[in-house]
């Protein structure tokens, strides 16, 4: 096995194909509404990450049904994970979040995934998620945008939080047995190979359950787009991105489930997306190169639990 892929994990856990259905809520983000910032992260476009989302004015149930009608025949899935995807879904009162999550607990929904920022996670919200899990017998997953463990890069992208908030949220999630997924951009312009390795090591040490990798895409009408047009940021080559993904996989724990090796965004909204190459082709290139090198996830994950004293044991 080259890496612990999400599709194989879902099949193992649920015994069949499971598809994630995106849901939008009428929420924003504290980095956009003035609470911790007004302009958002420099790479974030007007509609956040919700390119495939239905309008937030539709009820949760209506969005699930509409997406199922569209997706079920195409992907032949009978079980679903309701994915509260866009903006910061815990950036609202906990009782309101609880109501939305409960609405998603329909008979063929086996899991609820909630995307948010680490500074929008507290014990109260984790208690809500744990409650939903226990009452409705669904799995709950907390998806947190971290992007990089390099806190200097986080400042440059105007993230509004640093690594500390992620560590805090992750440790709290463990207390409530809420499984987490960290979103990472492996090629932020200021990050180097050492940051790629440190991303893998910190996520492994914190026992994050899942990870989702993205290559940076340049969304039109963003601060990043301006920097890009002025030549103030340069992006690594596709080959370098592939090397970074392989290095990352080699260093992460073999237990971590890898949701994605690269993200996707519609080209119409971006100045640059995935080197104008299909995401699946890049995934294929990564897998082929790993097979050729006979490498695999976790091959270099030897740094936890007192590496230097192992010889005495
Ligand atoms: S935290 Fe997410 S939604 Fe908020 S500005 Fe950054 S990328 Fe956009």
Boltz pocket constraint, residues with backbone or C-beta under 6 A from the ligand:
constraints:
  - pocket:
      binder: B
      contacts: [[A, 28], [A, 29], [A, 30], [A, 31], [A, 32], [A, 39], [A, 40], [A, 41], [A, 44], [A, 45], [A, 48], [A, 87], [A, 88], [A, 117], [A, 145], [A, 159]]
      max_distance: 6.0
